[in-house]
Amino acid sequence: MFGILRPCRHTLPDGLADEWMAHMCGLCLALRDDHGQVSRIATNYDGLVISVLTAAQAPEQAGTRRAGRCPLRGMRGAQAADGAGAHLAAAVSLMLASAKITDHIEDGDGVYARRGVRALAGRMAERWRRGATASGDGLGLDGSALLAVIDRQRELELSAGPGTDVLTVTAPTEEATGEAFAHTAALAGRPANAEPLREAGRLFGRIAHLLDAVEDLEEDRTRGAWNPLAATGTGLDRARELCDDAALGVRLALAETAFTDDRLVRALLERELGRAVDRVFSQAGHHPGHGHPHPGRHPHPGQHPHPGQQPYPGQYPAGGPYHPQGHHPHGHQDQNRKRRRDDSGTSGDGYDSYSSGGGDRGGRDKDGGGCCESCTCGTPRLHHPPKRRGPIAGCAVALFMCCTCQLCCRDPHPGPWSGKRRDAWCDGCDCPDCNCNCDCCCCCD
């Protein structure tokens, strides 16, 4: 599961966390139903925004169905979103996943450089493209046109160089996400919402593309891989300015959109989007100076723009009337970085010296036992030095750890094959304005 929106359970009150999880499960099940089991790996945090937007505009699209037991929920059942929005989210997620795989193949990244992997991944990407196009057509979305927009990305990357405006490179992503957001208005029967949602989607796509570039910048430089910021000579200051302006534009566009229930939409696309920008740039070592705007940081997710701000889709000056609320650029992000260990299998001060309010987090022992408050999973144990396992034994351990919710919640846990310390998938609370010290894992709650 990938994406830039990673809400913490305590920041989604009044049932919003359960609603968010229902959309996540709904997207996963829609991928399975429409495109087969393997396609479920395309489930992502950002794709479910399509489902959320559709349900927020039309109550009849906010239905749920009972989902069976799932390893990622600790073998628990759940209510999953069921409607046209979930299937549209599945189609869009699969389109973007197929484009991403194709991009990796063309770049020869990692395992994609191997001939066998390249051939297999290419066939899967092509199958996903056809399936996503057919699903989109069935929902009234022109899948072929959307894929044509995405395919322009490669051409623009090849032509980009120093001095090229980075927004030229992000344009295809912006257009694709804009069309996907706008189509939720058609599914919900609210045509007047199409234009503001297209603008919100365009700016959301810009932020997603830029944050991905910021996250990968150092690694891409080391590997000599293409990165839009490095290729165009765009600095982190400029990238941050563009992200802040786009986050403000998303808020202004949502203010022009008519919703039946906009609580989850605003929690994700206002509050959490601002947090995502802060988190990524903080982890990249870029901290804004005093007076720098933070449009995503507001105490109330539904707060409207202040008077004097320009309406979308105008230009948003870097020094515009944003009102930061309680931003802590060195808060939880720094604590999370302290908790990161090297993967050498040794303890090291980076982990053992970490303390949060006294005692071990969540009552876990020093070996990371206890995947959540209701259990104390300590099997398999962490060994020093790490205990390696063969392919078959590793698969068995991986299955056990998945079904007992350890891979997502037990922190740290041993790698099923390498035995090295690994961070939990749900590890780390990105809440800069609290000391919640919470276990931000939806599957164990």
For each residue, the residues with C-beta under 8 A, 3 or more apart:
1: 24 43 44 45 425
2: 44 45 46
3: 6 44 45 46 47 208
4: 45 46 207 208 211 212 273 276 280
5: 45 46 49 268 272 273 276
6: 3 45 272 276 430 440
7: 11 12 17 20 267 268 272
8: 11 12 429 430 431 436 438 440
9: 12 17 438 440 441 442 445
10: 13 431 434 436 438 440
11: 7 8 267 271 272 431
12: 7 8 9 16 17 19 20 264 267
13: 10 16 17
14: 263
15: 18 19
16: 12 13 19 20 263 264 267
17: 7 9 12 13 20 21 442 445
18: 15 21 22 79
19: 12 15 16 22 23 264
20: 7 12 16 17 23 24 48 52 264 268 442
21: 17 18 24 25 78 442
22: 18 19 25 26 64 78 79 80 81
23: 19 20 26 27 48 51 52 55 81 86 89
24: 1 20 21 27 28 43 45 48 442
25: 21 22 28 29 67 70 73 78 79 80 81
26: 22 23 29 30 48 51 64 65 80 81 82 83 86 89
27: 23 24 30 31 43 47 48 51 81 86 89 90 93
28: 24 25 31 32 40 43 80
29: 25 26 32 33 65 67 80 82 86
30: 26 27 33 34 86 87 89 90
31: 27 28 34 35 39 40 42 43 90 93 94
32: 28 29 35 36 37 39 40
33: 29 30
34: 30 31 39 87 90 91 131 135
35: 31 32 39 90 94 128 131 132 135
36: 32 39
37: 32 40
38: 41 124
39: 31 32 34 35 36 42 90 94 128 131
40: 28 31 32 37 43
41: 38 97
42: 31 39 47 90 93 94 96 97 128
43: 1 24 27 28 31 40 47 93
44: 1 2 3 47 48 93 97
45: 1 2 3 4 5 6 24 48
46: 2 3 4 5 49 208
47: 3 27 42 43 44 50 51 89 90 92 93 96
48: 20 23 24 26 27 44 45 51 52 89
49: 5 46 52 53 89 181 204 268 269
50: 47 53 54 85 88 89 92 180 181 184
51: 23 26 27 47 48 54 55 81 83 85 86 88 89
52: 20 23 48 49 55 56 85 264 265 268
53: 49 50 56 57 85 181 184 197 265
54: 50 51 57 58 61 83 84 85 88 184 187 188
55: 23 51 52 58 59 61 62 81 83 85 261
56: 52 53 62 259 260 261 262 264 265
57: 53 54 61 184 185 188 190 193 257 258 259 260
58: 54 55 61 62 187 188 189 190 260
59: 55 62 260 261
60: 63 83
61: 54 55 57 58 83 84 85 187 188
62: 55 56 58 59 81 83 261
63: 60 81 82 83
64: 22 26 79 80 81 82
65: 26 29 79 80 82
66: 77 78 79 80
67: 25 29 70 77 78 79 80
68: 77
69: 73 75 76 77
70: 25 67 73 75 76 77 78
71: 74 75 402 403 405
72: 402 405 408 443
73: 25 69 70 76 77 78 405 443
74: 71 371 372 403 404 405 443 444
75: 69 70 71 403 405
76: 69 70 73 443
77: 66 67 68 69 70 73
78: 21 22 25 66 67 70 73
79: 18 22 25 64 65 66 67
80: 22 25 26 28 29 64 65 66 67 86
81: 22 23 25 26 27 51 55 62 63 64 85 86
82: 26 29 63 64 65 86
83: 26 51 54 55 60 61 62 63 86 87
84: 54 61 87 88 139 187
85: 50 51 52 53 54 55 61 81 88 89 184 187 188
86: 23 26 27 29 30 51 80 81 82 83 89 90
87: 30 34 83 84 90 91 135 139
88: 50 51 54 84 85 91 92 136 139 141 180 183 184 187
89: 23 26 27 30 47 48 49 50 51 85 86 92 93
90: 27 30 31 34 35 39 42 47 86 87 93 94 135
91: 34 87 88 94 95 132 135 136 139 141 143
92: 47 50 88 89 95 96 132 136 146 180
93: 27 31 42 43 44 47 89 90 96 97
94: 31 35 39 42 90 91 97 98 128 131 132 135
95: 91 92 98 99 128 129 132 133 136 143 146 147 150 176
96: 42 47 92 93 99 100 150 176
97: 41 42 44 93 94 100 101 125 128
98: 94 95 101 102 125 126 128 129 132
99: 95 96 102 103 125 147 150 151 153
100: 96 97 103 104
101: 97 98 104 105 112 121 122 124 125 128
102: 98 99 105 106 122 125
103: 99 100 106 107 153 154
104: 100 101 107 109 110 112 121
105: 101 102 108 112 118 121 122 125
106: 102 103 154
107: 103 104 112 225 226
108: 105 112 113 118
109: 104 112 113 225
110: 104 113
111: 114 117
112: 101 104 105 107 108 109 117 118 121
113: 108 109 110 117 118
114: 111 117 118
115: 118 119
116: 119 120
117: 111 112 113 114 120 121
118: 105 108 112 113 114 115 121 122
119: 115 116 122 123
120: 116 117 123 124
121: 101 104 105 112 117 118 124 125
122: 101 102 105 118 119 125 126
123: 119 120 126 127
124: 38 101 120 121 127 128
125: 97 98 99 101 102 105 121 122 128 129
126: 98 122 123 129 130
127: 123 124 130 131
128: 35 39 42 94 95 97 98 101 124 125 131 132
129: 95 98 125 126 132 133 147
130: 126 127 133 134
131: 34 35 39 94 127 128 134 135
132: 35 91 92 94 95 98 128 129 135 136 143 147
133: 95 129 130 136 137 143 144 147
134: 130 131 137 138 143
135: 34 35 87 90 91 94 131 132 138 139 143
136: 88 91 92 95 132 133 139 141 142 143 146
137: 133 134 140 141 142 143 144
138: 134 135
139: 84 87 88 91 135 136 183 187
140: 137 183 186 187
141: 88 91 136 137 146 179 180 183
142: 136 137 145 146
143: 91 95 132 133 134 135 136 137 146 147
144: 133 137 147 148
145: 142 148 149 179
146: 92 95 136 141 142 143 149 150 176 179 180
147: 95 99 129 132 133 143 144 150 151
148: 144 145 151 152
149: 145 146 152 172 175 176 179
150: 95 96 99 146 147 153 172 173 176
151: 99 147 148 154 155
152: 148 149 155 156 171 172
153: 99 103 150 156 157 169 172 173
154: 103 106 151 157 158
155: 151 152 158 159
156: 152 153 159 160 168 169 171 172
157: 153 154 160 169 226 228 231
158: 154 155
159: 155 156 164
160: 156 157 164 168 169 228 231 232
161: 164 231 232
162: 231 232 233
163: 232 233
164: 159 160 161 168 169 231 232
165: 168 232
166: 169 170 210 228 229 232 234 238 239 242
167: 170 171 206 242
168: 156 160 164 165 171
169: 153 156 157 160 164 166 209 228 231 232
170: 166 167 173 174 205 206 209 210 228
171: 152 156 167 168 174 175
172: 149 150 152 153 156 175 176
173: 150 153 170 176 177 205 206 208 209
174: 170 171 177 178 201 202 203 205 206 209
175: 149 171 172 178 179 202 205
176: 95 96 146 149 150 172 173 179 180 205
177: 173 174 180 181 201 202 204 205 208
178: 174 175 181 182 198 199 201 202 205
179: 141 145 146 149 175 176 182 183 198 201
180: 50 88 92 141 146 176 177 183 184 201
181: 49 50 53 177 178 184 197 198 200 201 202 204
182: 178 179 185 186 194 195 197 198 201
183: 88 139 140 141 179 180 186 187
184: 50 53 54 57 85 88 180 181 187 188 193 197
185: 57 182 188 190 191 192 193 194 197
186: 140 182 183 189 191 194
187: 54 58 61 84 85 88 139 140 183 184
188: 54 57 58 61 85 184 185 193
189: 58 186
190: 57 58 185 193 194 258
191: 185 186 194
192: 185 195 258
193: 57 184 185 188 190 196 197 257 258
194: 182 185 186 190 191 197 198
195: 182 192 198 199
196: 193 199 200 253 254 256 257 312
197: 53 181 182 184 185 193 194 200 201 253 257
198: 178 179 181 182 194 195 201 202
199: 178 195 196 202 203 249 253 312 313
200: 181 196 197 203 204 249 250 253 254 257 269 312
201: 174 177 178 179 180 181 182 197 198 204 205
202: 174 175 177 178 181 198 199 205 206 313
203: 174 199 200 206 207 246 247 249 250 253
204: 49 177 181 200 201 207 208 246 250 269 273
205: 170 173 174 175 176 177 178 201 202 208 209
206: 167 170 173 174 202 203 209 210 242 243 246
207: 4 203 204 210 211 243 246 247 250 273 276 277
208: 3 4 46 173 177 204 205 211 212
209: 169 170 173 174 205 206 212 213 228
210: 166 170 206 207 213 214 228 229 239 242 243
211: 4 207 208 214 215 243 276 277 280
212: 4 208 209 215 216
213: 209 210 216 217 227 228 229 239
214: 210 211 217 229 236 239 280 281 284 286
215: 211 212 280 283 284
216: 212 213 219 220 225 227
217: 213 214 220 221 227 229 230 284
218: 221 222 284
219: 216 222 223 225
220: 216 217 223 224 225 226 227 230
221: 217 218 224 227 230
222: 218 219
223: 219 220
224: 220 221
225: 107 109 216 219 220
226: 107 157 220 230 231
227: 213 216 217 220 221 230 231
228: 157 160 166 169 170 209 210 213 231 232 234
229: 166 210 213 214 217 232 234 235 236 239
230: 217 220 221 226 227 233
231: 157 160 161 162 164 169 226 227 228
232: 160 161 162 163 164 165 166 169 228 229
233: 162 163 230
234: 166 228 229 238 239
235: 229 238 239
236: 214 229 239 240 281 284 286
237: 240 241 286
238: 166 234 235 241 242
239: 166 210 213 214 229 234 235 236 242 243 281
240: 236 237 243 244 277 281 286 288 292
241: 237 238 244 245 318
242: 166 167 206 210 238 239 245 246
243: 206 207 210 211 239 240 246 247 277 281
244: 240 241 247 248 277 292 293 294 295 318 322
245: 241 242 248 249 295 315 316 318 320
246: 203 204 206 207 242 243 249 250
247: 203 207 243 244 250 251 273 274 277 295 296
248: 244 245 251 252 293 295 305 309 316 320 322
249: 199 200 203 245 246 252 253 312 313 316
250: 200 203 204 207 246 247 253 254 269 270 273
251: 247 248 254 255 269 270 295 296 305
252: 248 249 255 256 305 309 310 311 312
253: 196 197 199 200 203 249 250 256 257 312 313
254: 196 200 250 251 257 262 265 266 269 270
255: 251 252 304 305
256: 196 252 253 311 312
257: 57 193 196 197 200 253 254 262
258: 57 190 192 193
259: 56 57 262 265
260: 56 57 58 59
261: 55 56 59 62 264
262: 56 254 257 259 265 266 302
263: 14 16 266 267 301 302
264: 12 16 19 20 52 56 261 267 268
265: 52 53 56 254 259 262 268 269
266: 254 262 263 269 270 271 301 302
267: 7 11 12 16 263 264 270 271 272 301
268: 5 7 20 49 52 264 265 271 272 273
269: 49 200 204 250 251 254 265 266 272 273
270: 250 251 254 266 267 273 274 296 298 301 302 303
271: 11 266 267 268 274 275 296 297 298 301
272: 5 6 7 11 267 268 269 275 276 296
273: 4 5 204 207 247 250 268 269 270 276 277 296
274: 247 270 271 277 278 294 295 296 297 298
275: 271 272 278 279 296 297 430 431 432
276: 4 5 6 207 211 272 273 279 280 296
277: 207 211 240 243 244 247 273 274 280 281 294 296
278: 274 275 281 282 294 296 297 327 329 333 432
279: 275 276 282 283 333 430
280: 4 211 214 215 276 277 283 284
281: 214 236 239 240 243 277 278 284 286 287 288
282: 278 279 285 286 287 329 330 333 334
283: 215 279 280 333 337
284: 214 215 217 218 236 280 281
285: 282
286: 214 236 237 240 281 282
287: 281 282 329 330
288: 240 281 292 294 329
289: 292
290:
291: 319
292: 240 244 288 289 324
293: 244 248 318 319 320 322 324
294: 244 274 277 278 288 297 322 324 325 327
295: 244 245 247 248 251 274 322
296: 247 251 270 271 272 273 274 275 276 277 278
297: 271 274 275 278 294 324 325 326 327 433
298: 270 271 274 301 303 323 325
299: 303 325 326
300: 303
301: 263 266 267 270 271 298
302: 262 263 266 270
303: 270 298 299 300
304: 255
305: 248 251 252 255 309
306: 309 321 323
307:
308: 321
309: 248 252 305 306 316 320 321
310: 252 314 315 316 320
311: 252 256 314
312: 196 199 200 249 252 253 256
313: 199 202 249 253
314: 310 311
315: 245 310
316: 245 248 249 309 310 320
317: 320
318: 241 244 245 293
319: 291 293
320: 245 248 293 309 310 316 317
321: 306 308 309
322: 244 248 293 294 295
323: 298 306
324: 292 293 294 297 327
325: 294 297 298 299 433
326: 297 299 432 433
327: 278 294 297 324 432 433
328: 331 332 432 433
329: 278 282 287 288 333 432
330: 282 287 333 334
331: 328 334 335 432 433
332: 328 335 336 428 429 430 431 432
333: 278 279 282 283 329 330 336 337 430 432
334: 282 330 331 337 338
335: 331 332 338 339 354 356
336: 332 333 339 340 427 428 429 430
337: 283 333 334 340
338: 334 335 350 353 354
339: 335 336 350 351 354 423 427 428
340: 336 337 350 423
341: 348 350 351 412 421 423
342: 346 348 350
343: 418 420 421 422
344: 348 420
345: 384 385 386 419 420 421
346: 342 384 385
347: 351 352 384
348: 341 342 344 351 352
349: 352 353
350: 338 339 340 341 342 353 354
351: 339 341 347 348 354 412 421
352: 347 348 349 366
353: 338 349 350
354: 335 338 339 350 351
355: 358 359
356: 335 361 437
357: 435 437
358: 355
359: 355 363
360: 363 364 365 366
361: 356 364 411 437 439
362: 370 372 373 439
363: 359 360 370 373 376
364: 360 361 368 369 370 376 410 411
365: 360 368 369 370 376 378
366: 352 360
367: 378 381 382
368: 364 365 382 410 411 412 413 421
369: 364 365 376 377 378 381 410
370: 362 363 364 365 373 375 376 377 378 410
371: 74 375 377 404 405 406 408 409 410 444
372: 74 362 375 405 409 439 441 444 445
373: 362 363 370 439 444
374: 444
375: 370 371 372 404
376: 363 364 365 369 370
377: 369 370 371 404 405 406 410
378: 365 367 369 370 381
379:
380: 387 397 401 414
381: 367 369 378 414
382: 367 368 386 412 413 414 419 421
383: 386 387 414 419
384: 345 346 347
385: 345 346
386: 345 382 383 414 415 418 419 420 421
387: 380 383 414 419
388: 417 418 419
389: 393 394 397 416 417 419
390: 393 394
391: 394 395 417
392: 395 396
393: 389 390 396 397
394: 389 390 391 397 398 416 417
395: 391 392 398 399 416
396: 392 393 399 400
397: 380 389 393 394 400 401 416 417
398: 394 395 401 402 407 416 417
399: 395 396 402 403
400: 396 397 403 404
401: 380 397 398 404 406 407 410 413 416
402: 71 72 398 399 405 406 407
403: 71 74 75 399 400
404: 74 371 375 377 400 401
405: 71 72 73 74 75 371 372 377 402 408 409 410 441 443 444
406: 371 377 401 402 409 410 413
407: 398 401 402 410 413 424 425
408: 72 371 405 424 425 426 441 443 444
409: 371 372 405 406 424 425 426 439 441 443 444
410: 364 368 369 370 371 377 401 405 406 407 413 424
411: 361 364 368 423 424 427
412: 341 351 368 382 421 422 423 424
413: 368 382 401 406 407 410 421 422 424
414: 380 381 382 383 386 387 418 419 420 421 422
415: 386 418 419 420 421 422
416: 389 394 395 397 398 401
417: 388 389 391 394 397 398
418: 343 386 388 414 415
419: 345 382 383 386 387 388 389 414 415
420: 343 344 345 386 414 415
421: 341 343 345 351 368 382 386 412 413 414 415
422: 343 412 413 414 415
423: 339 340 341 411 412 427 428
424: 407 408 409 410 411 412 413 427 441
425: 1 407 408 409
426: 408 409 439 440 441 442 443
427: 336 339 411 423 424
428: 332 336 339 423 440
429: 8 332 336 436 437 438 440
430: 6 8 275 279 332 333 336 440
431: 8 10 11 275 332 434 436 438
432: 275 278 326 327 328 329 331 332 333
433: 297 325 326 327 328 331
434: 10 431
435: 357
436: 8 10 429 431
437: 356 357 361 429
438: 8 9 10 429 431
439: 361 362 372 373 409 426 444 445
440: 6 8 9 10 426 428 429 430
441: 9 372 405 408 409 424 426 444 445
442: 9 17 20 21 24 426 445
443: 72 73 74 76 405 408 409 426
444: 74 371 372 373 374 405 408 409 439 441
445: 9 17 372 439 441 442
